[in-house]
Amino acid sequence: MFTPIFPEGAPKPIAPFVPGSKVGNTVFTAGILALGQNGESLYEGDMKAQTRYVIEEVKRVVEAAGGTLADVCYNQIFIKNRADYAAFNEVYAEYFGENPPARYCIISELVREELLVEIAATAYLGDA
């Protein structure tokens, strides 16, 4: 069984899911997008701002489960445009540059045309 993780003040999901799930000492975030409180798209056309927002939301989910970004061990990344890859990595390195987790990055359409990046993270909170 898992424990749903829903950080206080987190935007309401636009589909039937929770922002995160905790199973034992492992936290899984949903695919997080740059969406506001009412499901509106944020920072249209700005890859760096969307990336920063998405990583901050990943951080909020992991922290609500008792961890930190340092506990993130795996990221699944989807970006809309190959041309935004460098901008994405610039912001990503601000958060994960020193000891980055494993990851993959796929160029793909996202759920809305104006959204540029989606990240689903896995964090391991250590042995109990």
C-alpha positions in Angstrom: 0.0 0.0 0.0 1.2 3.5 -0.6 0.6 6.9 1.1 -0.6 9.7 -1.1 1.5 12.9 -0.9 -0.3 16.2 -1.4 1.8 19.2 -0.2 -0.2 22.0 1.3 -1.0 24.6 -1.3 -0.1 22.3 -4.3 -2.0 22.9 -7.5 -5.0 20.6 -8.0 -4.1 17.9 -10.5 -5.8 18.2 -13.9 -6.5 14.5 -14.0 -7.2 11.7 -11.4 -3.8 11.5 -9.6 -1.9 12.8 -6.6 1.3 14.8 -6.8 3.2 12.0 -5.1 3.1 8.6 -3.5 5.3 7.2 -0.8 6.0 3.4 -0.6 8.2 2.5 2.4 11.1 4.9 2.1 10.7 5.7 -1.6 8.8 8.7 -2.9 7.5 8.9 -6.5 6.3 12.2 -7.9 3.7 12.4 -10.6 4.8 14.0 -13.8 4.9 17.6 -12.8 4.2 20.4 -15.2 4.2 24.2 -14.9 0.6 24.5 -13.9 -1.0 26.9 -11.5 -3.6 26.6 -8.8 -6.5 26.5 -11.2 -4.8 24.3 -13.8 -3.6 27.3 -15.9 -0.3 27.0 -17.8 2.5 29.1 -16.3 5.5 30.9 -17.9 4.4 30.3 -21.5 7.4 30.2 -23.9 10.0 30.3 -21.0 11.8 27.0 -20.6 14.0 28.2 -17.8 11.1 29.5 -15.7 9.0 26.4 -16.4 12.0 24.1 -15.4 12.5 26.1 -12.2 8.9 25.9 -11.3 8.7 22.1 -12.0 11.8 21.4 -9.9 10.5 23.5 -7.1 7.2 21.5 -7.2 9.2 18.2 -7.2 11.0 19.6 -4.2 7.7 20.4 -2.4 6.4 16.9 -2.9 9.6 15.2 -1.7 9.8 17.6 1.3 6.2 16.8 2.2 7.2 13.2 2.4 10.1 13.9 4.7 13.0 14.2 2.2 15.0 16.8 0.3 16.1 17.2 -3.3 19.4 15.5 -2.3 17.3 12.3 -1.9 16.2 12.3 -5.5 17.9 9.4 -7.2 16.1 9.3 -10.5 14.4 11.7 -12.8 12.2 11.0 -15.9 12.2 14.1 -18.0 10.2 15.1 -21.0 10.9 18.2 -23.0 8.9 19.5 -25.9 11.7 21.0 -28.0 15.2 19.8 -28.6 16.2 23.5 -29.0 15.4 24.0 -25.2 17.7 21.2 -24.0 20.6 23.5 -23.1 18.3 26.0 -21.3 16.7 23.1 -19.4 20.1 21.7 -18.4 21.3 25.1 -17.2 18.5 25.3 -14.7 18.6 21.6 -13.9 22.3 21.9 -12.9 21.5 24.7 -10.5 19.5 22.1 -8.5 21.3 18.8 -9.3 24.7 19.9 -10.5 26.9 18.7 -7.6 25.8 15.1 -7.4 23.1 14.6 -10.1 20.7 11.7 -10.0 20.3 9.2 -12.8 17.9 10.4 -15.4 16.5 10.1 -18.9 15.3 12.8 -21.1 12.9 12.4 -24.0 11.8 14.9 -26.6 8.0 14.6 -26.7 4.7 16.4 -27.0 3.2 17.2 -23.7 -0.4 17.4 -22.5 -0.7 21.1 -23.6 0.9 22.9 -26.5 2.4 25.7 -24.2 4.0 23.4 -21.7 7.7 22.8 -22.4 8.9 20.4 -19.6 7.6 17.6 -17.4 9.6 15.8 -14.7 8.6 12.7 -12.7 11.1 12.0 -9.8 12.0 9.1 -7.5 13.5 9.8 -4.2 14.9 7.3 -1.7 14.7 8.6 1.9 17.1 6.1 3.4 16.8 3.0 5.6 14.2 3.2 8.4 
